[in-house]
Amino acid sequence: MNPTQQPELCHSTPAGVTQRILIVDDEPESRSLLVRYLEHLGFGVDACSDGLAALTRLDRARYHLIFTDLQMPGMSGIALLEALRERENATPVVVITGYPTLSHAVEAMRKGAADFITKPIALQHLEIVITRILEETALREENLALNTQLREREAVAALNTELQAKVEELSVLYEIGERTDSAKNMDALFDRMVEMAALITGSREISICLWDRDTNQLVPKRSRGAGRTLEAIPAGQGPLGRAALEKRPLLMDTGASTPPGVPHGSPGAFLSLPMMIKGEIFGMLNVSAPTAGQSFSEKELQLLKALVSKAALSLENQALYESLYDNLVDTLRSLVMAVEAKDPYTRNHSQRVTDLAILIAKTMGCPRSELETLRFGGIIHDIGKIGIRDTVLLKPDRLNAAEGAIIRTHPEIGENIVKPLKFLREEQAIVRHHHERFDGSGYPDGLGQERIPFLARVLAVADTYDAVTSTRPYRQAKQHAFAVEEITRCRHSQFDPQVADAFLATLPDWCHPSGADGIDWCRVAAKVRKILTAL
């Protein structure tokens, strides 16, 4: 080969780094020849005289190809191949020997040699060997990289699928939490449970049965898409009755026709999960598979269990809240009754004012939450009078200025009674501000117009009507017409004109037929009960 001719040999890596070759040979002349020739071809070349020195270099640098003599002192070429295999070093190795035998060639190839060359070396043949081995190595590395990329893509796709499933599951769990937490009462919670069970499974037939301890049976409470009339199921009767009695879930295939004791008519898989509160069964959530022959997936089962668990917690919290709220209401009602019991002239005043205020608010299109606030705020609006001494509260004559000032403290006393109950903030505003005037001349704070809480403005109209038409120790009751005229006259000074107008507009519906006797309080009470029942 003409040494001035540059062969067409790729000797750079894809990143532009010069490919390096390691020569391992104990013969200086042979080693020197190979170094000069390979450098002439454009390779980076290092050389050493035995296998141990080669291993040291391999610890410090990466090589694309190794040429090693077979017979060397210290560590032979075969021993070097074995050491490379132990280290899992995949650098291609070409064995060179001046004493070729078939057994040497077989041994070298068995130990992992890429090729076997005899001395004296034909440089043209050497070039062919190098080209072939480097091309094979590049193809192997490319194939490995492609396989790695493929595996990574498959792994990423699998992770994305798993992530998407987790995101969907978390979204459903979040939706479960949001819907159960936002339910204002048990009926609303049962509706949400049915909605979520349908969302999770796609089922068209879902029901909720509640455990009736008095009759010892499951009583249908909610149903969607029922294929049959739901009836009460006694404890221990049929699959569902036994599952409820034993406080365990039920998963069964109903077959073509559903057996007795199963509330659904859909054929196929039927699932029932117990709703437990403090270890006691509260009810059962029942779900049929969307189609016959289809069962529930593990994911659906887990989400339905989460739904039942979250709903049971909400039911427990609501039951506890309602119990505490009812006890609180009863306590405050007792205080109001104690005030009214001292003064027979104002007996049932708070209830009449509350009923009338609710009718006014309903006429004005107030939302459910405000009607609920008036329902309790109206009852306790005068609770502060319990702090007024009887000599002032029950005085049979008109109050003097000092006594009037004492009476005017009852809104603040009432607020202080209710204030520790942090969840009655809107009711507190009614208690404190129901004697404010629209023109700002009222008490205790002298608020005016929209600065007065809206529900306090509503109650003020109802309170005035009942106060004017009720007998007091120091005066007789005024006629209905006088009260109407007074509210009309004061609709810009004492009262919010919009509230006064709403009162005046609705008044004819609740008066006695003759009109002379004023409001028919029995009709008002019946209408308010109907309104509150619908909330």
Secondary structure as GFF3:
##gff-version 3
##sequence-region A 1 535
A	DSSP	beta_strand	20	24	.	.	.	ID=ss1
A	DSSP	alpha_helix	28	40	.	.	.	ID=ss2
A	DSSP	beta_strand	44	48	.	.	.	ID=ss3
A	DSSP	alpha_helix	51	60	.	.	.	ID=ss4
A	DSSP	beta_strand	65	69	.	.	.	ID=ss5
A	DSSP	alpha_helix	77	86	.	.	.	ID=ss6
A	DSSP	beta_strand	93	97	.	.	.	ID=ss7
A	DSSP	alpha_helix	102	110	.	.	.	ID=ss8
A	DSSP	beta_strand	115	118	.	.	.	ID=ss9
A	DSSP	alpha_helix	123	182	.	.	.	ID=ss10
A	DSSP	alpha_helix	186	201	.	.	.	ID=ss11
A	DSSP	beta_strand	206	212	.	.	.	ID=ss12
A	DSSP	beta_strand	217	224	.	.	.	ID=ss13
A	DSSP	beta_strand	233	234	.	.	.	ID=ss14
A	DSSP	alpha_helix	238	245	.	.	.	ID=ss15
A	DSSP	beta_strand	250	253	.	.	.	ID=ss16
A	DSSP	beta_strand	269	277	.	.	.	ID=ss17
A	DSSP	beta_strand	280	288	.	.	.	ID=ss18
A	DSSP	alpha_helix	298	342	.	.	.	ID=ss19
A	DSSP	three_ten_helix	344	346	.	.	.	ID=ss20
A	DSSP	alpha_helix	349	363	.	.	.	ID=ss21
A	DSSP	alpha_helix	368	377	.	.	.	ID=ss22
A	DSSP	three_ten_helix	383	387	.	.	.	ID=ss23
A	DSSP	alpha_helix	390	393	.	.	.	ID=ss24
A	DSSP	alpha_helix	401	407	.	.	.	ID=ss25
A	DSSP	alpha_helix	410	418	.	.	.	ID=ss26
A	DSSP	three_ten_helix	422	424	.	.	.	ID=ss27
A	DSSP	alpha_helix	425	433	.	.	.	ID=ss28
A	DSSP	three_ten_helix	449	451	.	.	.	ID=ss29
A	DSSP	alpha_helix	454	468	.	.	.	ID=ss30
A	DSSP	alpha_helix	480	489	.	.	.	ID=ss31
A	DSSP	alpha_helix	497	506	.	.	.	ID=ss32
A	DSSP	three_ten_helix	507	510	.	.	.	ID=ss33
A	DSSP	alpha_helix	521	533	.	.	.	ID=ss34
###
